[in-house]
Amino acid sequence: MLKRPRMPFPRQLSGVMQDSLPDLGLAERLREAEIWRIWPDVVGTALASRAQPLRIIRGTLTVAVSSAPWMQELRFMTEMMKEKLNSCLGHEVVREIVLKAGRVDIPKIEVPEKIVELRILTTKQLALIEAQSSVIKDPETRQAFIALMQASMEHAR
């Protein structure tokens, strides 16, 4: 029985994986999986909220589109999307794009809460509010007018 030659040192796992990927056909599948990650960057956020990739089989990318008007618009853009995707992936992964009506999950975009800084009113502004409100006879209406003027001046830019 023949013995295998002894290895001079252990190989790194990354090297073993890299050597076996072509044999397993996983390299192509990994490139295809990148489509979902780069999709919003390639097509833009507006389009990504209306169309999302569903699957890719033998180079045919199926894309779910939320409505008929968007599908009509995307029909004119499939060639451009295919070129941009392949360019970002660095290899011809997408050979054809098929559009299909379907449910599209709209990604949640977190909008930072806007902090409003209120201005402190000067004595001149307070005097102006007092002068303007002094002609109003009804006390309830006068208070509402004063509150409205103060809020307007506090939020003014």
Steps between C-alpha positions, in 0.01 A plus 500: 500500500634842399518774756422855405790741516527688823391867495778739602251711700122519553307698237275787596128429480445798269745349250329162513159663452622711209643193327180299545247769398550450125454123537178543695356772275446727800695795366230571242225464760680742732526754218130457432416553867673840484210624284276537806763703684578742216148530356403832672833659402470389138137595434457778757284516810182610320511206262615257771184582696290396197701206361705231672690196373325168571738238362770437245516172311764438231553872444129596488417747774132515594395832649171559687338831407232663716266634228425499129616862440835423663530181298443697178768749604748225590455320169692784338773485764577125517801518269651789696436324833662181367812692390529685831456182705761311299736797520470514881541123527809506276378208292203415278269349760167632369423406140130588502256683726140380522242726665215347697211665681528429867516625855794724575605556859569868539818547701452702816696821493572651835453873498691672776277697728539868426589705804338839490690772676268767633613857505473703815289807431652839557327772701438686174318198354296453818405869491391464137280201588348694792431803279340289226285300742384799706232591244329159536209532745416131563748359760490144362568618144775733630676208677476282189643785289789555745583125505491489119727805463748366758516159335546661158786718618666217699506273190596771250830448322 
